[in-house]
Amino acid sequence: MDLLARAKQLEAEGRSIIHLEVGEPDFATAQPIVDAGIQALRQLKTHYTAATGLPELRQAIADHYQRKFALAIDPRRVVVTPGASGALQLALSVLTDPGESILLSDPGYPCNRNIAKILGLCSVDVPVSVDTQYQLNAGHIHKYWLANTRAAMVASPSNPTGTLIERNAMRELLAAVSKANGHLIVDEIYQGLVYDVEEYTALSLSEEVFVVNSFSKYFGMTGWRLGWMVVPERFVDAVDRVAQNIFLAASTLSQYAALAAFEPDAEAILQRRVEMFKQRRDYLLSVLPEMGFKISLQPQGAFYIYADCSDITQDSFAWTRQLLEKEGVAVTPGIDFGGHQAATHVRFAYTRSLDELKRAMCRIARFIQDKQ
Ligand SMILES: Cc1ncc(COP(=O)(O)O)c(C=O)c1O
């Protein structure tokens, strides 16, 4: 966040800054979704919805699972939330009490650690590396689960590494968590942004899993603040009650707009964007190693590359700051995602056009050259 603030400050001073630090697609929301939002506003859809969301949208999300994964989900189990952020808060609020603990991967999505803190939870940061695809696995559950641990959280594909949990590993993870009498929260926010491999949802493996998703990333609706969560049947009422208290309901306008996100014209636009993200990823994967970054695991999803920069610097925090000051390229240092091997990693977000990525790579190459 400091880096982003500094990047914005430099930009305001007239410097050309290339943003590879932000986890937000550069594409604006697809026009059919925007049109649906405008229409909803014209029709004065300005009142609260039910806390769990518009029934039509819950049904549309359930239908989406049917179409994409041939999976029948009872729409009653679908809860619409203010972004995945709202869903993550809701899940932890329902499943835990202050003083209990949860397991998280390090590196991992930083807000989870902070949400846990706000809720008075203790987060156990489990160091993960290439050998487990930078993901928690069943072995970690056996090793790190404490008497007061209630849940483990994973994201597949993950932020910052873009790696997935394979179906069998997910099965084992679910079994290990269930054996420990805990809950698994699977963040599938980057679903749809997956390259080269077949996608699945953790919902197809268990009815006990909490699955979080969002309209932010694949659907390109970050600013609309809309997500969802699919919860086990027996938690629906508790989730409804907590949602009523912590946010009343997600934005009504956004929910009407999101109905259009599942229609074929929006879907065609979104699929073309997936192709563009893949081209950007492939481009970065081809040039970063030439500059000395090590990428031992090809990321298969999201829009991030988590690169080992130990041959270039042993202090990624200072390095990213200098890179920003000297060359105007913003990338995220590993420290943002935890402490494990953080000083020797950086995250590149390929949320900018191929042309901009190319310009950024020229600047980074020059920066590395000048420092030698
Ligand atoms: C893994 C992960 N989960 C959740 C979020 C929150 O997303 P939102 O609240 O916009 O849906 C993000 C945002 O970057 C993320 O990377």
The ligand as a Tripos MOL2 file, in Angstrom:
@<TRIPOS>MOLECULE
LIG
   16    16     1     0     0
SMALL
NO_CHARGES

@<TRIPOS>ATOM
      1 C1         -7.3590  -14.2580   -2.8830 C.3       1 LIG1
      2 C2         -8.2670  -13.0800   -2.7690 C.ar      1 LIG1
      3 N1         -9.3990  -13.1820   -2.0540 N.ar      1 LIG1
      4 C3        -10.2400  -12.1340   -1.9060 C.ar      1 LIG1
      5 C4         -9.9730  -10.9080   -2.4960 C.ar      1 LIG1
      6 C5        -10.9570   -9.7780   -2.2950 C.3       1 LIG1
      7 O1        -11.6680   -9.5230   -3.4710 O.3       1 LIG1
      8 P1        -13.0570   -8.7720   -3.5710 P.3       1 LIG1
      9 O2        -13.4860   -8.3460   -2.2090 O.co2     1 LIG1
     10 O3        -12.8500   -7.6280   -4.5120 O.co2     1 LIG1
     11 O4        -14.0340   -9.7580   -4.1610 O.co2     1 LIG1
     12 C6         -8.8150  -10.7600   -3.2710 C.ar      1 LIG1
     13 C7         -8.4910   -9.4640   -3.9000 C.2       1 LIG1
     14 O5         -7.4410   -9.2420   -4.4760 O.2       1 LIG1
     15 C8         -7.9380  -11.8700   -3.4060 C.ar      1 LIG1
     16 O6         -6.7960  -11.7970   -4.1250 O.3       1 LIG1
@<TRIPOS>BOND
     1     1     2 1
     2     2     3 ar
     3     2    15 ar
     4     3     4 ar
     5     4     5 ar
     6     5     6 1
     7     5    12 ar
     8     6     7 1
     9     7     8 1
    10     8     9 2
    11     8    10 1
    12     8    11 1
    13    12    13 1
    14    12    15 ar
    15    13    14 2
    16    15    16 1
@<TRIPOS>SUBSTRUCTURE
     1 LIG1         1 GROUP 0 **** ****
